[in-house]
Amino acid sequence: MVRTAAAVRAADPDAIFVQVEALGWLWTANEALQPEVERRIAHTYLGLDLYTGRVDESHPLWGYLRQNGASRMRG
């Protein structure tokens, strides 16, 4: 997405981008299930978090990403 945006901007510096995420929301009244709900919410927003640069060592899925081959490379 970052490279695509850069290519579009190179062709048209006045281009306007609109990012739309059709995401759901989870909720539970059962406190025992809350950690699972939070994990699923984090996964739901992971693409958007990566795209907007909000993933660093403090992100709830940082360890998961690193264990699954993600690097610290920045676009």
N, CA, C, O and CB atoms as a CASP TS submission, in Angstrom:
PFRMAT TS
TARGET T0000
AUTHOR 0000-0000-0000
METHOD Language model
MODEL 1
PARENT N/A
ATOM      1  N   MET     1       0.822  -1.188   0.000  1.00  0.00           N
ATOM      2  CA  MET     1       0.000   0.000   0.000  1.00  0.00           C
ATOM      3  C   MET     1       0.867   1.254   0.000  1.00  0.00           C
ATOM      4  O   MET     1       0.560   2.228  -0.686  1.00  0.00           O
ATOM      5  CB  MET     1      -0.936  -0.003   1.201  1.00  0.00           C
ATOM      6  N   VAL     2       1.938   1.224   0.763  1.00  0.00           N
ATOM      7  CA  VAL     2       2.829   2.382   0.811  1.00  0.00           C
ATOM      8  C   VAL     2       3.472   2.617  -0.542  1.00  0.00           C
ATOM      9  O   VAL     2       3.548   3.754  -1.008  1.00  0.00           O
ATOM     10  CB  VAL     2       3.907   2.193   1.881  1.00  0.00           C
ATOM     11  N   ARG     3       3.935   1.551  -1.175  1.00  0.00           N
ATOM     12  CA  ARG     3       4.567   1.696  -2.489  1.00  0.00           C
ATOM     13  C   ARG     3       3.558   2.120  -3.545  1.00  0.00           C
ATOM     14  O   ARG     3       3.879   2.902  -4.440  1.00  0.00           O
ATOM     15  CB  ARG     3       5.237   0.387  -2.905  1.00  0.00           C
ATOM     16  N   THR     4       2.355   1.611  -3.443  1.00  0.00           N
ATOM     17  CA  THR     4       1.308   2.011  -4.378  1.00  0.00           C
ATOM     18  C   THR     4       1.007   3.497  -4.234  1.00  0.00           C
ATOM     19  O   THR     4       0.896   4.214  -5.229  1.00  0.00           O
ATOM     20  CB  THR     4       0.032   1.183  -4.150  1.00  0.00           C
ATOM     21  N   ALA     5       0.877   3.953  -3.000  1.00  0.00           N
ATOM     22  CA  ALA     5       0.610   5.369  -2.764  1.00  0.00           C
ATOM     23  C   ALA     5       1.745   6.230  -3.321  1.00  0.00           C
ATOM     24  O   ALA     5       1.494   7.281  -3.910  1.00  0.00           O
ATOM     25  CB  ALA     5       0.422   5.638  -1.258  1.00  0.00           C
ATOM     26  N   ALA     6       2.985   5.791  -3.137  1.00  0.00           N
ATOM     27  CA  ALA     6       4.130   6.556  -3.651  1.00  0.00           C
ATOM     28  C   ALA     6       4.090   6.622  -5.182  1.00  0.00           C
ATOM     29  O   ALA     6       4.377   7.665  -5.769  1.00  0.00           O
ATOM     30  CB  ALA     6       5.463   5.922  -3.177  1.00  0.00           C
ATOM     31  N   ALA     7       3.736   5.511  -5.818  1.00  0.00           N
ATOM     32  CA  ALA     7       3.669   5.498  -7.282  1.00  0.00           C
ATOM     33  C   ALA     7       2.548   6.402  -7.790  1.00  0.00           C
ATOM     34  O   ALA     7       2.724   7.115  -8.778  1.00  0.00           O
ATOM     35  CB  ALA     7       3.463   4.065  -7.795  1.00  0.00           C
ATOM     36  N   VAL     8       1.418   6.374  -7.131  1.00  0.00           N
ATOM     37  CA  VAL     8       0.307   7.238  -7.533  1.00  0.00           C
ATOM     38  C   VAL     8       0.694   8.694  -7.342  1.00  0.00           C
ATOM     39  O   VAL     8       0.428   9.522  -8.214  1.00  0.00           O
ATOM     40  CB  VAL     8      -0.971   6.908  -6.727  1.00  0.00           C
ATOM     41  N   ARG     9       1.316   9.022  -6.218  1.00  0.00           N
ATOM     42  CA  ARG     9       1.740  10.410  -5.970  1.00  0.00           C
ATOM     43  C   ARG     9       2.772  10.872  -6.996  1.00  0.00           C
ATOM     44  O   ARG     9       2.783  12.040  -7.384  1.00  0.00           O
ATOM     45  CB  ARG     9       2.319  10.547  -4.554  1.00  0.00           C
ATOM     46  N   ALA    10       3.633   9.962  -7.432  1.00  0.00           N
ATOM     47  CA  ALA    10       4.619  10.327  -8.459  1.00  0.00           C
ATOM     48  C   ALA    10       3.915  10.683  -9.764  1.00  0.00           C
ATOM     49  O   ALA    10       4.343  11.587 -10.481  1.00  0.00           O
ATOM     50  CB  ALA    10       5.624   9.170  -8.691  1.00  0.00           C
ATOM     51  N   ALA    11       2.837   9.969 -10.067  1.00  0.00           N
ATOM     52  CA  ALA    11       2.085  10.244 -11.291  1.00  0.00           C
ATOM     53  C   ALA    11       1.144  11.426 -11.136  1.00  0.00           C
ATOM     54  O   ALA    11       0.895  12.162 -12.091  1.00  0.00           O
ATOM     55  CB  ALA    11       1.299   9.023 -11.702  1.00  0.00           C
ATOM     56  N   ASP    12       0.620  11.606  -9.921  1.00  0.00           N
ATOM     57  CA  ASP    12      -0.343  12.688  -9.675  1.00  0.00           C
ATOM     58  C   ASP    12      -0.166  13.204  -8.247  1.00  0.00           C
ATOM     59  O   ASP    12      -0.766  12.670  -7.314  1.00  0.00           O
ATOM     60  CB  ASP    12      -1.812  12.197  -9.907  1.00  0.00           C
ATOM     61  N   PRO    13       0.657  14.243  -8.075  1.00  0.00           N
ATOM     62  CA  PRO    13       0.922  14.782  -6.743  1.00  0.00           C
ATOM     63  C   PRO    13      -0.334  15.279  -6.014  1.00  0.00           C
ATOM     64  O   PRO    13      -0.328  15.408  -4.790  1.00  0.00           O
ATOM     65  CB  PRO    13       1.907  15.906  -6.852  1.00  0.00           C
ATOM     66  N   ASP    14      -1.394  15.555  -6.753  1.00  0.00           N
ATOM     67  CA  ASP    14      -2.625  16.043  -6.126  1.00  0.00           C
ATOM     68  C   ASP    14      -3.615  14.923  -5.801  1.00  0.00           C
ATOM     69  O   ASP    14      -4.749  15.190  -5.403  1.00  0.00           O
ATOM     70  CB  ASP    14      -3.290  17.055  -7.030  1.00  0.00           C
ATOM     71  N   ALA    15      -3.192  13.689  -5.970  1.00  0.00           N
ATOM     72  CA  ALA    15      -4.082  12.557  -5.699  1.00  0.00           C
ATOM     73  C   ALA    15      -4.535  12.579  -4.244  1.00  0.00           C
ATOM     74  O   ALA    15      -3.777  12.937  -3.344  1.00  0.00           O
ATOM     75  CB  ALA    15      -3.381  11.220  -6.020  1.00  0.00           C
ATOM     76  N   ILE    16      -5.767  12.194  -4.041  1.00  0.00           N
ATOM     77  CA  ILE    16      -6.340  12.098  -2.698  1.00  0.00           C
ATOM     78  C   ILE    16      -6.634  10.636  -2.422  1.00  0.00           C
ATOM     79  O   ILE    16      -7.267   9.959  -3.233  1.00  0.00           O
ATOM     80  CB  ILE    16      -7.635  12.972  -2.556  1.00  0.00           C
ATOM     81  N   PHE    17      -6.175  10.151  -1.280  1.00  0.00           N
ATOM     82  CA  PHE    17      -6.382   8.757  -0.894  1.00  0.00           C
ATOM     83  C   PHE    17      -7.435   8.687   0.201  1.00  0.00           C
ATOM     84  O   PHE    17      -7.451   9.501   1.124  1.00  0.00           O
ATOM     85  CB  PHE    17      -5.055   8.107  -0.420  1.00  0.00           C
ATOM     86  N   VAL    18      -8.300   7.713   0.081  1.00  0.00           N
ATOM     87  CA  VAL    18      -9.307   7.464   1.103  1.00  0.00           C
ATOM     88  C   VAL    18      -9.155   6.012   1.533  1.00  0.00           C
ATOM     89  O   VAL    18      -9.344   5.097   0.731  1.00  0.00           O
ATOM     90  CB  VAL    18     -10.763   7.764   0.577  1.00  0.00           C
ATOM     91  N   GLN    19      -8.820   5.808   2.776  1.00  0.00           N
ATOM     92  CA  GLN    19      -8.648   4.459   3.309  1.00  0.00           C
ATOM     93  C   GLN    19      -9.924   4.050   4.032  1.00  0.00           C
ATOM     94  O   GLN    19     -10.357   4.726   4.965  1.00  0.00           O
ATOM     95  CB  GLN    19      -7.419   4.382   4.266  1.00  0.00           C
ATOM     96  N   VAL    20     -10.520   2.956   3.604  1.00  0.00           N
ATOM     97  CA  VAL    20     -11.758   2.479   4.206  1.00  0.00           C
ATOM     98  C   VAL    20     -11.523   1.077   4.737  1.00  0.00           C
ATOM     99  O   VAL    20     -11.058   0.197   4.014  1.00  0.00           O
ATOM    100  CB  VAL    20     -12.932   2.501   3.186  1.00  0.00           C
ATOM    101  N   GLU    21     -11.840   0.882   5.972  1.00  0.00           N
ATOM    102  CA  GLU    21     -11.755  -0.439   6.584  1.00  0.00           C
ATOM    103  C   GLU    21     -13.141  -0.855   7.024  1.00  0.00           C
ATOM    104  O   GLU    21     -13.786  -0.150   7.801  1.00  0.00           O
ATOM    105  CB  GLU    21     -10.766  -0.448   7.781  1.00  0.00           C
ATOM    106  N   ALA    22     -13.598  -1.975   6.543  1.00  0.00           N
ATOM    107  CA  ALA    22     -14.897  -2.504   6.947  1.00  0.00           C
ATOM    108  C   ALA    22     -14.657  -3.495   8.082  1.00  0.00           C
ATOM    109  O   ALA    22     -14.638  -4.709   7.878  1.00  0.00           O
ATOM    110  CB  ALA    22     -15.648  -3.183   5.738  1.00  0.00           C
ATOM    111  N   LEU    23     -14.478  -2.956   9.260  1.00  0.00           N
ATOM    112  CA  LEU    23     -14.126  -3.782  10.409  1.00  0.00           C
ATOM    113  C   LEU    23     -15.315  -3.954  11.338  1.00  0.00           C
ATOM    114  O   LEU    23     -16.156  -3.065  11.476  1.00  0.00           O
ATOM    115  CB  LEU    23     -12.952  -3.172  11.167  1.00  0.00           C
ATOM    116  N   GLY    24     -15.363  -5.089  11.955  1.00  0.00           N
ATOM    117  CA  GLY    24     -16.397  -5.343  12.950  1.00  0.00           C
ATOM    118  C   GLY    24     -15.893  -4.980  14.335  1.00  0.00           C
ATOM    119  O   GLY    24     -14.775  -4.489  14.492  1.00  0.00           O
ATOM    120  N   TRP    25     -16.707  -5.218  15.313  1.00  0.00           N
ATOM    121  CA  TRP    25     -16.318  -4.950  16.685  1.00  0.00           C
ATOM    122  C   TRP    25     -16.789  -6.100  17.546  1.00  0.00           C
ATOM    123  O   TRP    25     -17.883  -6.628  17.344  1.00  0.00           O
ATOM    124  CB  TRP    25     -16.896  -3.605  17.186  1.00  0.00           C
ATOM    125  N   LEU    26     -15.973  -6.490  18.501  1.00  0.00           N
ATOM    126  CA  LEU    26     -16.319  -7.568  19.421  1.00  0.00           C
ATOM    127  C   LEU    26     -16.490  -7.013  20.824  1.00  0.00           C
ATOM    128  O   LEU    26     -15.843  -6.040  21.211  1.00  0.00           O
ATOM    129  CB  LEU    26     -15.244  -8.672  19.404  1.00  0.00           C
ATOM    130  N   TRP    27     -17.362  -7.644  21.565  1.00  0.00           N
ATOM    131  CA  TRP    27     -17.610  -7.231  22.940  1.00  0.00           C
ATOM    132  C   TRP    27     -18.071  -8.449  23.708  1.00  0.00           C
ATOM    133  O   TRP    27     -18.717  -9.334  23.147  1.00  0.00           O
ATOM    134  CB  TRP    27     -18.663  -6.079  23.019  1.00  0.00           C
ATOM    135  N   THR    28     -17.743  -8.500  24.988  1.00  0.00           N
ATOM    136  CA  THR    28     -18.231  -9.568  25.846  1.00  0.00           C
ATOM    137  C   THR    28     -18.498  -9.035  27.238  1.00  0.00           C
ATOM    138  O   THR    28     -17.795  -8.150  27.727  1.00  0.00           O
ATOM    139  CB  THR    28     -17.232 -10.725  25.897  1.00  0.00           C
ATOM    140  N   ALA    29     -19.506  -9.577  27.859  1.00  0.00           N
ATOM    141  CA  ALA    29     -19.788  -9.263  29.261  1.00  0.00           C
ATOM    142  C   ALA    29     -19.052 -10.235  30.170  1.00  0.00           C
ATOM    143  O   ALA    29     -18.976 -10.027  31.381  1.00  0.00           O
ATOM    144  CB  ALA    29     -21.305  -9.310  29.542  1.00  0.00           C
ATOM    145  N   ASN    30     -18.513 -11.291  29.587  1.00  0.00           N
ATOM    146  CA  ASN    30     -17.807 -12.315  30.347  1.00  0.00           C
ATOM    147  C   ASN    30     -16.336 -11.916  30.471  1.00  0.00           C
ATOM    148  O   ASN    30     -15.587 -11.997  29.498  1.00  0.00           O
ATOM    149  CB  ASN    30     -17.950 -13.711  29.670  1.00  0.00           C
ATOM    150  N   GLU    31     -15.925 -11.492  31.652  1.00  0.00           N
ATOM    151  CA  GLU    31     -14.550 -11.004  31.833  1.00  0.00           C
ATOM    152  C   GLU    31     -13.508 -12.075  31.566  1.00  0.00           C
ATOM    153  O   GLU    31     -12.373 -11.753  31.213  1.00  0.00           O
ATOM    154  CB  GLU    31     -14.369 -10.472  33.234  1.00  0.00           C
ATOM    155  N   ALA    32     -13.865 -13.331  31.726  1.00  0.00           N
ATOM    156  CA  ALA    32     -12.915 -14.407  31.439  1.00  0.00           C
ATOM    157  C   ALA    32     -12.581 -14.468  29.950  1.00  0.00           C
ATOM    158  O   ALA    32     -11.509 -14.944  29.575  1.00  0.00           O
ATOM    159  CB  ALA    32     -13.479 -15.754  31.906  1.00  0.00           C
ATOM    160  N   LEU    33     -13.479 -13.996  29.111  1.00  0.00           N
ATOM    161  CA  LEU    33     -13.258 -14.000  27.667  1.00  0.00           C
ATOM    162  C   LEU    33     -12.603 -12.718  27.156  1.00  0.00           C
ATOM    163  O   LEU    33     -12.239 -12.643  25.983  1.00  0.00           O
ATOM    164  CB  LEU    33     -14.567 -14.209  26.956  1.00  0.00           C
ATOM    165  N   GLN    34     -12.447 -11.718  28.004  1.00  0.00           N
ATOM    166  CA  GLN    34     -11.928 -10.423  27.571  1.00  0.00           C
ATOM    167  C   GLN    34     -10.552 -10.500  26.908  1.00  0.00           C
ATOM    168  O   GLN    34     -10.347  -9.835  25.892  1.00  0.00           O
ATOM    169  CB  GLN    34     -11.858  -9.499  28.746  1.00  0.00           C
ATOM    170  N   PRO    35      -9.592 -11.282  27.434  1.00  0.00           N
ATOM    171  CA  PRO    35      -8.296 -11.363  26.736  1.00  0.00           C
ATOM    172  C   PRO    35      -8.428 -11.883  25.299  1.00  0.00           C
ATOM    173  O   PRO    35      -7.732 -11.405  24.404  1.00  0.00           O
ATOM    174  CB  PRO    35      -7.344 -12.268  27.517  1.00  0.00           C
ATOM    175  N   GLU    36      -9.308 -12.848  25.077  1.00  0.00           N
ATOM    176  CA  GLU    36      -9.520 -13.362  23.723  1.00  0.00           C
ATOM    177  C   GLU    36     -10.171 -12.309  22.835  1.00  0.00           C
ATOM    178  O   GLU    36      -9.812 -12.183  21.664  1.00  0.00           O
ATOM    179  CB  GLU    36     -10.386 -14.628  23.759  1.00  0.00           C
ATOM    180  N   VAL    37     -11.110 -11.562  23.367  1.00  0.00           N
ATOM    181  CA  VAL    37     -11.748 -10.482  22.608  1.00  0.00           C
ATOM    182  C   VAL    37     -10.704  -9.444  22.214  1.00  0.00           C
ATOM    183  O   VAL    37     -10.678  -9.003  21.065  1.00  0.00           O
ATOM    184  CB  VAL    37     -12.886  -9.822  23.434  1.00  0.00           C
ATOM    185  N   GLU    38      -9.854  -9.051  23.138  1.00  0.00           N
ATOM    186  CA  GLU    38      -8.821  -8.053  22.845  1.00  0.00           C
ATOM    187  C   GLU    38      -7.827  -8.566  21.806  1.00  0.00           C
ATOM    188  O   GLU    38      -7.374  -7.805  20.952  1.00  0.00           O
ATOM    189  CB  GLU    38      -8.079  -7.664  24.128  1.00  0.00           C
ATOM    190  N   ARG    39      -7.485  -9.860  21.875  1.00  0.00           N
ATOM    191  CA  ARG    39      -6.577 -10.443  20.883  1.00  0.00           C
ATOM    192  C   ARG    39      -7.221 -10.401  19.493  1.00  0.00           C
ATOM    193  O   ARG    39      -6.568 -10.053  18.509  1.00  0.00           O
ATOM    194  CB  ARG    39      -6.209 -11.905  21.267  1.00  0.00           C
ATOM    195  N   ARG    40      -8.494 -10.754  19.423  1.00  0.00           N
ATOM    196  CA  ARG    40      -9.175 -10.743  18.126  1.00  0.00           C
ATOM    197  C   ARG    40      -9.333  -9.331  17.575  1.00  0.00           C
ATOM    198  O   ARG    40      -9.220  -9.124  16.367  1.00  0.00           O
ATOM    199  CB  ARG    40     -10.542 -11.401  18.246  1.00  0.00           C
ATOM    200  N   ILE    41      -9.589  -8.369  18.433  1.00  0.00           N
ATOM    201  CA  ILE    41      -9.683  -6.980  17.987  1.00  0.00           C
ATOM    202  C   ILE    41      -8.334  -6.512  17.444  1.00  0.00           C
ATOM    203  O   ILE    41      -8.272  -5.846  16.410  1.00  0.00           O
ATOM    204  CB  ILE    41     -10.148  -6.063  19.146  1.00  0.00           C
ATOM    205  N   ALA    42      -7.251  -6.863  18.148  1.00  0.00           N
ATOM    206  CA  ALA    42      -5.914  -6.483  17.682  1.00  0.00           C
ATOM    207  C   ALA    42      -5.641  -7.069  16.298  1.00  0.00           C
ATOM    208  O   ALA    42      -5.082  -6.386  15.440  1.00  0.00           O
ATOM    209  CB  ALA    42      -4.837  -6.955  18.683  1.00  0.00           C
ATOM    210  N   HIS    43      -6.027  -8.323  16.073  1.00  0.00           N
ATOM    211  CA  HIS    43      -5.844  -8.943  14.758  1.00  0.00           C
ATOM    212  C   HIS    43      -6.706  -8.251  13.703  1.00  0.00           C
ATOM    213  O   HIS    43      -6.272  -8.081  12.564  1.00  0.00           O
ATOM    214  CB  HIS    43      -6.184 -10.443  14.818  1.00  0.00           C
ATOM    215  N   THR    44      -7.902  -7.858  14.068  1.00  0.00           N
ATOM    216  CA  THR    44      -8.803  -7.181  13.131  1.00  0.00           C
ATOM    217  C   THR    44      -8.187  -5.886  12.615  1.00  0.00           C
ATOM    218  O   THR    44      -8.307  -5.558  11.435  1.00  0.00           O
ATOM    219  CB  THR    44     -10.152  -6.890  13.802  1.00  0.00           C
ATOM    220  N   TYR    45      -7.530  -5.157  13.504  1.00  0.00           N
ATOM    221  CA  TYR    45      -6.971  -3.847  13.144  1.00  0.00           C
ATOM    222  C   TYR    45      -5.506  -3.910  12.716  1.00  0.00           C
ATOM    223  O   TYR    45      -4.906  -2.873  12.435  1.00  0.00           O
ATOM    224  CB  TYR    45      -7.105  -2.901  14.310  1.00  0.00           C
ATOM    225  N   LEU    46      -4.927  -5.092  12.662  1.00  0.00           N
ATOM    226  CA  LEU    46      -3.503  -5.199  12.374  1.00  0.00           C
ATOM    227  C   LEU    46      -3.124  -4.592  11.021  1.00  0.00           C
ATOM    228  O   LEU    46      -2.136  -3.862  10.934  1.00  0.00           O
ATOM    229  CB  LEU    46      -3.085  -6.647  12.413  1.00  0.00           C
ATOM    230  N   GLY    47      -3.884  -4.877   9.976  1.00  0.00           N
ATOM    231  CA  GLY    47      -3.564  -4.308   8.658  1.00  0.00           C
ATOM    232  C   GLY    47      -3.543  -2.793   8.685  1.00  0.00           C
ATOM    233  O   GLY    47      -2.630  -2.168   8.146  1.00  0.00           O
ATOM    234  N   LEU    48      -4.548  -2.202   9.312  1.00  0.00           N
ATOM    235  CA  LEU    48      -4.607  -0.745   9.423  1.00  0.00           C
ATOM    236  C   LEU    48      -3.463  -0.212  10.285  1.00  0.00           C
ATOM    237  O   LEU    48      -2.857   0.808   9.957  1.00  0.00           O
ATOM    238  CB  LEU    48      -5.958  -0.308  10.010  1.00  0.00           C
ATOM    239  N   ASP    49      -3.172  -0.898  11.374  1.00  0.00           N
ATOM    240  CA  ASP    49      -2.062  -0.472  12.241  1.00  0.00           C
ATOM    241  C   ASP    49      -0.731  -0.523  11.501  1.00  0.00           C
ATOM    242  O   ASP    49       0.093   0.380  11.643  1.00  0.00           O
ATOM    243  CB  ASP    49      -1.993  -1.352  13.496  1.00  0.00           C
ATOM    244  N   LEU    50      -0.518  -1.572  10.715  1.00  0.00           N
ATOM    245  CA  LEU    50       0.715  -1.659   9.930  1.00  0.00           C
ATOM    246  C   LEU    50       0.784  -0.547   8.895  1.00  0.00           C
ATOM    247  O   LEU    50       1.821   0.097   8.734  1.00  0.00           O
ATOM    248  CB  LEU    50       0.818  -3.022   9.241  1.00  0.00           C
ATOM    249  N   TYR    51      -0.309  -0.324   8.201  1.00  0.00           N
ATOM    250  CA  TYR    51      -0.369   0.691   7.141  1.00  0.00           C
ATOM    251  C   TYR    51      -0.129   2.093   7.674  1.00  0.00           C
ATOM    252  O   TYR    51       0.503   2.918   7.013  1.00  0.00           O
ATOM    253  CB  TYR    51      -1.716   0.638   6.442  1.00  0.00           C
ATOM    254  N   THR    52      -0.635   2.360   8.873  1.00  0.00           N
ATOM    255  CA  THR    52      -0.513   3.708   9.437  1.00  0.00           C
ATOM    256  C   THR    52       0.699   3.857  10.351  1.00  0.00           C
ATOM    257  O   THR    52       0.870   4.900  10.982  1.00  0.00           O
ATOM    258  CB  THR    52      -1.768   4.059  10.204  1.00  0.00           C
ATOM    259  N   GLY    53       1.533   2.838  10.429  1.00  0.00           N
ATOM    260  CA  GLY    53       2.774   2.950  11.197  1.00  0.00           C
ATOM    261  C   GLY    53       2.595   2.888  12.700  1.00  0.00           C
ATOM    262  O   GLY    53       3.418   3.434  13.435  1.00  0.00           O
ATOM    263  N   ARG    54       1.560   2.249  13.171  1.00  0.00           N
ATOM    264  CA  ARG    54       1.308   2.171  14.613  1.00  0.00           C
ATOM    265  C   ARG    54       1.813   0.884  15.251  1.00  0.00           C
ATOM    266  O   ARG    54       1.485   0.590  16.401  1.00  0.00           O
ATOM    267  CB  ARG    54      -0.160   2.306  14.875  1.00  0.00           C
ATOM    268  N   VAL    55       2.607   0.117  14.514  1.00  0.00           N
ATOM    269  CA  VAL    55       3.116  -1.138  15.072  1.00  0.00           C
ATOM    270  C   VAL    55       4.571  -0.940  15.470  1.00  0.00           C
ATOM    271  O   VAL    55       5.436  -0.704  14.626  1.00  0.00           O
ATOM    272  CB  VAL    55       2.974  -2.314  14.050  1.00  0.00           C
ATOM    273  N   ASP    56       4.822  -1.040  16.757  1.00  0.00           N
ATOM    274  CA  ASP    56       6.172  -1.004  17.291  1.00  0.00           C
ATOM    275  C   ASP    56       6.213  -1.974  18.467  1.00  0.00           C
ATOM    276  O   ASP    56       5.295  -2.776  18.641  1.00  0.00           O
ATOM    277  CB  ASP    56       6.591   0.453  17.723  1.00  0.00           C
ATOM    278  N   GLU    57       7.255  -1.907  19.264  1.00  0.00           N
ATOM    279  CA  GLU    57       7.425  -2.844  20.373  1.00  0.00           C
ATOM    280  C   GLU    57       6.282  -2.800  21.382  1.00  0.00           C
ATOM    281  O   GLU    57       6.096  -3.760  22.129  1.00  0.00           O
ATOM    282  CB  GLU    57       8.718  -2.562  21.076  1.00  0.00           C
ATOM    283  N   SER    58       5.517  -1.720  21.424  1.00  0.00           N
ATOM    284  CA  SER    58       4.420  -1.617  22.384  1.00  0.00           C
ATOM    285  C   SER    58       3.091  -2.168  21.836  1.00  0.00           C
ATOM    286  O   SER    58       2.114  -2.273  22.577  1.00  0.00           O
ATOM    287  CB  SER    58       4.239  -0.167  22.794  1.00  0.00           C
ATOM    288  N   HIS    59       3.057  -2.514  20.557  1.00  0.00           N
ATOM    289  CA  HIS    59       1.826  -3.033  19.952  1.00  0.00           C
ATOM    290  C   HIS    59       1.532  -4.420  20.524  1.00  0.00           C
ATOM    291  O   HIS    59       2.456  -5.205  20.733  1.00  0.00           O
ATOM    292  CB  HIS    59       1.948  -3.094  18.393  1.00  0.00           C
ATOM    293  N   PRO    60       0.253  -4.735  20.783  1.00  0.00           N
ATOM    294  CA  PRO    60      -0.073  -6.038  21.373  1.00  0.00           C
ATOM    295  C   PRO    60       0.310  -7.246  20.512  1.00  0.00           C
ATOM    296  O   PRO    60       0.430  -8.356  21.030  1.00  0.00           O
ATOM    297  CB  PRO    60      -1.534  -6.094  21.653  1.00  0.00           C
ATOM    298  N   LEU    61       0.502  -7.043  19.214  1.00  0.00           N
ATOM    299  CA  LEU    61       0.875  -8.163  18.351  1.00  0.00           C
ATOM    300  C   LEU    61       2.330  -8.126  17.907  1.00  0.00           C
ATOM    301  O   LEU    61       2.715  -8.868  17.003  1.00  0.00           O
ATOM    302  CB  LEU    61      -0.009  -8.183  17.144  1.00  0.00           C
ATOM    303  N   TRP    62       3.136  -7.286  18.520  1.00  0.00           N
ATOM    304  CA  TRP    62       4.552  -7.183  18.157  1.00  0.00           C
ATOM    305  C   TRP    62       5.240  -8.546  18.263  1.00  0.00           C
ATOM    306  O   TRP    62       5.913  -8.977  17.326  1.00  0.00           O
ATOM    307  CB  TRP    62       5.267  -6.154  19.060  1.00  0.00           C
ATOM    308  N   GLY    63       5.075  -9.209  19.380  1.00  0.00           N
ATOM    309  CA  GLY    63       5.707 -10.520  19.569  1.00  0.00           C
ATOM    310  C   GLY    63       5.227 -11.530  18.553  1.00  0.00           C
ATOM    311  O   GLY    63       6.026 -12.296  18.014  1.00  0.00           O
ATOM    312  N   TYR    64       3.950 -11.543  18.285  1.00  0.00           N
ATOM    313  CA  TYR    64       3.364 -12.446  17.287  1.00  0.00           C
ATOM    314  C   TYR    64       3.987 -12.185  15.920  1.00  0.00           C
ATOM    315  O   TYR    64       4.360 -13.126  15.220  1.00  0.00           O
ATOM    316  CB  TYR    64       1.822 -12.271  17.221  1.00  0.00           C
ATOM    317  N   LEU    65       4.100 -10.929  15.539  1.00  0.00           N
ATOM    318  CA  LEU    65       4.671 -10.587  14.237  1.00  0.00           C
ATOM    319  C   LEU    65       6.129 -11.023  14.142  1.00  0.00           C
ATOM    320  O   LEU    65       6.546 -11.606  13.141  1.00  0.00           O
ATOM    321  CB  LEU    65       4.558  -9.083  13.984  1.00  0.00           C
ATOM    322  N   ARG    66       6.890 -10.742  15.176  1.00  0.00           N
ATOM    323  CA  ARG    66       8.319 -11.088  15.177  1.00  0.00           C
ATOM    324  C   ARG    66       8.505 -12.604  15.125  1.00  0.00           C
ATOM    325  O   ARG    66       9.385 -13.100  14.421  1.00  0.00           O
ATOM    326  CB  ARG    66       9.019 -10.509  16.430  1.00  0.00           C
ATOM    327  N   GLN    67       7.675 -13.340  15.873  1.00  0.00           N
ATOM    328  CA  GLN    67       7.771 -14.805  15.876  1.00  0.00           C
ATOM    329  C   GLN    67       7.403 -15.401  14.527  1.00  0.00           C
ATOM    330  O   GLN    67       7.784 -16.530  14.219  1.00  0.00           O
ATOM    331  CB  GLN    67       6.872 -15.391  16.955  1.00  0.00           C
ATOM    332  N   ASN    68       6.668 -14.650  13.727  1.00  0.00           N
ATOM    333  CA  ASN    68       6.219 -15.146  12.434  1.00  0.00           C
ATOM    334  C   ASN    68       6.945 -14.493  11.265  1.00  0.00           C
ATOM    335  O   ASN    68       6.430 -14.461  10.148  1.00  0.00           O
ATOM    336  CB  ASN    68       4.741 -14.928  12.293  1.00  0.00           C
ATOM    337  N   GLY    69       8.139 -13.975  11.523  1.00  0.00           N
ATOM    338  CA  GLY    69       9.012 -13.532  10.456  1.00  0.00           C
ATOM    339  C   GLY    69       9.005 -12.049  10.115  1.00  0.00           C
ATOM    340  O   GLY    69       9.717 -11.637   9.199  1.00  0.00           O
ATOM    341  N   ALA    70       8.239 -11.245  10.808  1.00  0.00           N
ATOM    342  CA  ALA    70       8.233  -9.795  10.522  1.00  0.00           C
ATOM    343  C   ALA    70       9.568  -9.194  10.947  1.00  0.00           C
ATOM    344  O   ALA    70      10.156  -9.593  11.953  1.00  0.00           O
ATOM    345  CB  ALA    70       7.049  -9.074  11.260  1.00  0.00           C
ATOM    346  N   SER    71      10.027  -8.239  10.169  1.00  0.00           N
ATOM    347  CA  SER    71      11.266  -7.535  10.495  1.00  0.00           C
ATOM    348  C   SER    71      10.965  -6.116  10.950  1.00  0.00           C
ATOM    349  O   SER    71       9.810  -5.692  10.948  1.00  0.00           O
ATOM    350  CB  SER    71      12.215  -7.516   9.286  1.00  0.00           C
ATOM    351  N   ARG    72      11.974  -5.400  11.330  1.00  0.00           N
ATOM    352  CA  ARG    72      11.823  -4.010  11.748  1.00  0.00           C
ATOM    353  C   ARG    72      11.879  -3.066  10.554  1.00  0.00           C
ATOM    354  O   ARG    72      11.879  -1.850  10.742  1.00  0.00           O
ATOM    355  CB  ARG    72      12.902  -3.640  12.759  1.00  0.00           C
ATOM    356  N   MET    73      11.926  -3.582   9.351  1.00  0.00           N
ATOM    357  CA  MET    73      12.040  -2.756   8.152  1.00  0.00           C
ATOM    358  C   MET    73      10.902  -1.759   8.065  1.00  0.00           C
ATOM    359  O   MET    73       9.752  -2.085   8.361  1.00  0.00           O
ATOM    360  CB  MET    73      12.065  -3.627   6.903  1.00  0.00           C
ATOM    361  N   ARG    74      11.224  -0.557   7.663  1.00  0.00           N
ATOM    362  CA  ARG    74      10.227   0.489   7.516  1.00  0.00           C
ATOM    363  C   ARG    74      10.132   0.890   6.049  1.00  0.00           C
ATOM    364  O   ARG    74      11.131   0.898   5.330  1.00  0.00           O
ATOM    365  CB  ARG    74      10.572   1.712   8.400  1.00  0.00           C
ATOM    366  N   GLY    75       8.900   1.227   5.609  1.00  0.00           N
ATOM    367  CA  GLY    75       8.675   1.610   4.217  1.00  0.00           C
ATOM    368  C   GLY    75       8.948   3.020   4.011  1.00  0.00           C
ATOM    369  O   GLY    75       8.811   3.519   2.894  1.00  0.00           O
TER
END
